[in-house]
Amino acid sequence: MSEWHPDDRRALRNILILLGSFFVIVQINRSAGGVLANYLGSHRGLSPTDIGTVMGAMFFASALVQLPTGLLFDRIGAKRTLVAMGLVAVCGIVLFAVAENTWALVTGRFMIGLGHGGVITAVYLIAMGWAPPDRVAQATASLVGIAGGIGGVMATAPLELLLSEVGLTTTFLVVAALTLAFTIVIQFTVRDGPASGGVRRDPETFAQSLAGLWEVIRMPELRRIYVMGFCFTAPFMTIGGLWAGPYFTDVQGLSHEQASLALLIMVVALHVGTFLYGPLERFAASRKRLILWAVALEVACLGVLAIWPAAPIYVAGPILFVFGCVAPFFVVLASHARGFVPPHRAGRAITTINLAGLTGVFVLQTATGGAIDWVQTTGGAAETGHRIVFGLVIAALTLSALAYAGQPEKPVER
């Protein structure tokens, strides 16, 4: 185990508390899709297509911004990038709050996605600057698990209550004010690492930075990790973030209120898993085997539901809870990737994994949506459509894991 100076430990704890508070606000924007969809439909009269465009704009922007932010992380540092992009997000939240038409709403959400697309990577890199290598994943997972869980819960019933009481404009102007306040505090209190150390960056020109990005993307040592990155978030976002609601109502026969509670439990499971991956990564003998076991559990859970989609809720519910717990293995995959790149290019490597993951969300959600549409137009049963959804996610997980299984644990010494 690496030595960790008590002053650095205390400094990182204080930084993580601040970044965690900021991440709660970020997570409200990320997790508010279900509540906002209902509000925009009932109060603004948006069509399902318009709602989908508004909600999807943030994730599209988050994918688009991954590689540019990777350059910024390695060139100007995690804190400066986080602050600069945070100001973009503030502008987006304000625009979303005051928007009077669909395209203003879309533009606002797009700017929020640009501004918040690199938050988790920034947290990871700041933790990397302060903590020993064997503690980075635990620190990051603890923050994302606890703060993300709080933000995810606040984006459900509390947000719905606030919208019904004061409306969208006031609600999101408050969110914008809180985001701005935390961004300012981060600017004046957070550093990328101790004054005597931290992550050191080479004085690269912009052309050299671009060349370094292309080099990281092309690294043979990372290709299998990028393939696995395709499934670090897509399976849960496809099941828990898109089709679990219709599954609970159409196949399980739950009411909308009961389905909302079931979805909330899945969100809790996701953040419980995120929190647990920190200590698991620290003590696991092999990061690769830890991820492969997680994928095997995901496949087993979805396999049961693909074979038996109409399983009673007391069977399907716990299965989906376990699926949610094992799904968020990003911090372990990021730690595995970090061992193959120098510290001054870690940001580019991690944001490339993020790009693969967000691309996976788009591909899987689009493919499963097409499958559901096909079943409905051909008059098939609802459980048939969800059986295909589970099968497509299983296929993506299996193919990614088969490619990743050949990944070395560590760089080969030459």
N, C-alpha and C positions, 0 to 999 in steps of 0.2 A: 504494500500500500504506500502511496505517496504521502510525504509530509504536508501538513496543512496548517499554516500559521494561524493561531487563534484570532489575530486581528483581521486576517483575510476572511476567516470563517464568519466573524461578526459582520464585516462589511458586506459580504455576499448575502447574508441573511437579511440585512436591511434593504439591500438592493432588490432582492426577490420579493420582499413584502410590497415594495413600491411597484415593481413590475407586475406583480400578481394583481394588485388593485387596478392597474391599467388594463390588464388582460380581462378582468371581469367585464369592463365596459366594452372591450373589443368583442368578447364572446356574446354579448347581448346582440350586437349587429349580426354576428355570424349565425346565431341560433334562433333568430326571430322570424324565420321564414314562414312557419306555420301560422303564427299569430298575425303577422302582417298580411299574409295571403287572405285570411278571413276578413281583416279590416279593409283592405283595399278593394275587395270584392263587394262588401256590404255597404261601405261608406263612400267609396270613390267610384263604384260601378265598373271597375276594370274587368275585362273578360279573362277567362283562364289563360289564354295565350299571352295577354298583356302581363298578367301576374307572373307567369313563368319567365317572361323576358326580364321583368324588374328583379325578380329573385335571383335569376341566373347571372345577371350582369356582374354581381360582386365576385362570384366564383370564376367567371371568365377573366375578369381583370386580375384576380389573384394569380391565375395561371400565367397571364401575360407578363406580369411584373417580376416573376421569379428570377429570371436570368439577369435583368438589369439590377435588381437589388443585390443579387449575388456579387456583381461587380462592385457595387457601392459598399457592401459589407467589408470586402477585402481591401478596398481602396481608401475609404474614409473612416471605417470603423462601424461597429454595430450601434453604438449609442447615437452617433450623428445621423446615421441612416434612419434609425427608429424615429428620431425627432422630426427629421425632414419629411418623412413619409406620413408621420402622425398629423402634420399640418395639412397635408393633402386630404387625409381622412376627415379632418374637422370640416374642411370646405365641403366635402361630399355629404357629410351628415347634415350640415346647414341647408344645402341645396335640396336634399331629400325632404327635410322638414318643411320647407316653404314651397315645394314643387306643386304646381297646379295642373300639370298634364303628365301623361305617361312617360314621354321622353325625358322630361326633367327628373322624374323618379328614377328612370333607368340611368341617366347620367350621374345622379347622386350616388346610387348604389355602386356604379362602376368606379367612381372616385374613392368610395369607401374601400372597395376591393384593392385598388392600387395602394392606398395608404396603409392598410392593415395586412397586406399579403405576406409581409416578411416578419411579422411580430414573433412568431414562435422561433424562427431561425435566429432573430436578434437575441432573444432570451438565451437560447442555447449557446451562442457565441460569447455573450457576456459571462455566462456561467463557466464557459471554457477558459476565459481569461482569469477567473478568480479561483477556481477549484482545481484540485488534482484530477487527472484524467479519469480515475475510478469513481469520482463523485459527481461528474458532470451530468450524466444521465439521470441520476437520482434527484439532483437539484432541479433539473428541468422538468422531469416527470411530476415531481411534487407540486411545482408551481402550476403547470398546465392542468394537472388532475384536480387540484383544490380550487384554483381560481376559475378554471374553465367550467367546473361543475357548478360553482356559484352563479357564474354568468349564464350558464345554460338554464338553470332553474329560474333565474330572474327574467329570462326571455320567454317564459311560458305564461303562467297565470298572473304574476305581478305585472308584466308588460301589458297583458290584455286588460287588466283592471285600470292601469294608468291611461291607456288609449281610450277606454270608455269614459273615463272621468274628465280628461283634459284635452284629448285629441292628439292626432299625430304630430302637428306642428310643435306644440309645447313640449311634448314628450321628447322629441328628437332634438329640439334646441337645448334641452337639459342634458341629453346625452352628449351633444357637441361641446357644451360648456365643460362638462366633466372631462371629456377627452382632451380638450385644450389645457385644462388645469394640470392634468397628470403629465401631459407632454412638456409643459414648461418646467415642472418640478424635475422630471427626468433629465432635462437639459442641464440643470444646475447642480444635480446631486449624484448622477450616475457616471461611472467611468467604465471603460472596457476591461480594465484590470488594475492591479496595484500599480502605484507609481513606479515601482522598481521592476515591474515585470509585465505580465499580460501577454496578449497575442501581438507579436511584432509583424509589421507589414513592410514588404520591400517597397522602395520608392519607385514604383512602376509608372511609366507613361500610360496614357489612356489606350494607345495602340497595344502596348504590352499587356495591359489588363484584359483587353479583348482576346488577344492571343492566348493568355492564360485560361480564360473561360473556355475557349475552343479546345485547348489541351485537356482541361478537366472533363469536358463532355466526351472527348474521344478516348480517355484513358481505358485501356482494356481491363485494368484491375477493378474498375467501377461499373462495367457494363451490366454484370449480373445483379449488382445492387440496384442499379436504375430499373431493371426489369422487375425486381421485387418491390421497388418503390411504386410501381403502377398500382399495387394493391395495398399500400399502407393506410389509405383512407377510403378508397372507392367501395370496398365491400360494405362498410358500415353506412356510408353516405347513400348507397343505393338501396340497402335494406332499411336501416333505421331512419335515414333522412328523406326517403322518398316513398317506398312501397309498404313499410310496416303499417302505416295508418290504414290504407285500403285493405291490407291483409287482415288486420284486426276487425274491421267492420264487415268486409265482404265475405271473408272465409270463416272467421271466428264468431261473427254475429254480435260483436260488442257495439254498444252505443258510441256516439262520438265522444261523450265525456269519458267513458271507460277506455276508449282507444287512446285518448289524450293522456290518461294516467299511465297506460301501458307504455306509451312513447316516452313519457318522462322517466319511467323506470329504466328504459333502455339507455337514455342519456346519462342517467346516474351510473349505470353499468360501464359505459364508455369511460367516464372519468375516474371511476374506481380502478379500472384496468390501467389507465394512464398513470395513476399514482403508484400502482403496484409494480409497474415495469421498472421504476427507478431502482429500488433495492434488488429486484430480480436481475437486472442488467449488471449491477455491481458484483453480485455473488455468483452469477452463472459462469460455469467453466467455459462456455462457448456461446457467443452472441448468435452465431449462425444457427446452432441447434435450438436455442431459445425461440428464435423467429420461426423456424420450421415446425416446432411443436405447436406454436400459436396458430400457424396456418392449418396444421392438421386438425386442431380443435375446431377452428372455423369451418373447415370442410365437413367435419363430422356433424356439427350442429346443423348446418344447412342441408347436409345429406339426409338427415332424419326428416326434415320438413319438406324436402323435395320428394321423398318417397311417400310421406304421410302429411300432406299440407293441412288436412283437416284434423290434425291431432288436437285433443282437448286443450283448452287454454292452460290448464294446470300442467300440461306437458310442454306445449309450445312456448309459454311464457318463460319458464326457467331456461329452456334451450336458447332463446333469444337473449336472455340476460347473460348467459355464459359467452355467447357469441360477441356481445357488446364488450365484455370484460377483456377478451383476448385480442380484439381487433386493433387497438391503438399501439402498435409496436414501433412507431416512428422513432422514438428516442433511441431504441436499441439499434435500429437500422442506421441512424445518423452516427451513432458511436462506432459502428462497424466501418462505415465509410470514412470516418475521420482518420482511421489508422493508415489509410492509403494515400493521403494528401498532406502536404506541408500546411502548417497552421495558417499561413497567409492566403491559402486558397480553400480553406474549409468552408467559407461562406458560399463560394461558387459551387462546391460539391453538394452541399446540403440544399441549396435552392434548386439545383438540378433534380435532386430527388423529389422536392416539392412539386416541381413542374411535372415530373412523371406521375406523381400521385393525383394532381388536379386534372391532368389529362385522362387518367383512369376514371375519375368521377364522371367526366363528360362522356366518355365512351360507354361506360357501363350504364349510366342513366339513360343515354340515348338508345342503346341496344335493348335494354329491358322495357323502356317505354314503347318501342316498336313491337316488342313481343306481346305486351299487354293489349295494344291496339289491335294487333292481328287476331288475338283470341276473341276479343270483343266483337270485331267485325264478322268473324266466322261463326259467332253464336256459341263459343265454347264456355265452359263453366269457369267461374272466377278462380277456383282453386287450380285449374289448369294453367292459367296465366301466371300465377304465383309459383307454381311448380317450375315453370320455365325460367322465371326470374332467379329462383334459388339455384337452378342448374347452371345458368350463365355465370353467376358469381362464383360458383364452385369451379367452373372451367377456368375462369381467369385466375383464381387463387392457385389452382393446381399447376397451370402452365408457368406462372411466375415462380412458384416454389421449385419446380423442376429445373428451371434455369438457374435459380439462386443456389441450389444445392451444390453446384460446382464451384462456388465462390470460396477462395482461400480464407482462412481465419485472419491471417496477417500477411503483409507484403512478403514476397519471397526475397530472401537476402541473396544478393549477388556478389 
